[in-house]
């Protein structure tokens, strides 16, 4: 997820790319919820088998912060042979 406020880029949900984002909804003042697909170790990209995960992000005055940790299955990292795609902003 890329986070923007008006035209200002304010950050990412993490420095790795989620496999699939399903839904973004309002979650109260200064917050929203993102629902991600969640992949087990041998799931193909088409067919995640773990329950979807919803993470709420809140604005703390300077950045968006998740209210809980994001499980590795969101990034397709439950497989011991998975190689994460890491993004670095410069």
Beta strands, then each sheet from edge to edge (+ up, - down):
strand 1: 2-5
strand 2: 8-12
strand 3: 21-26
strand 4: 31-38
strand 5: 50-59
strand 6: 64-66
sheet 1: 1+ 2-
sheet 2: 3+ 4- 5+ 6-
end
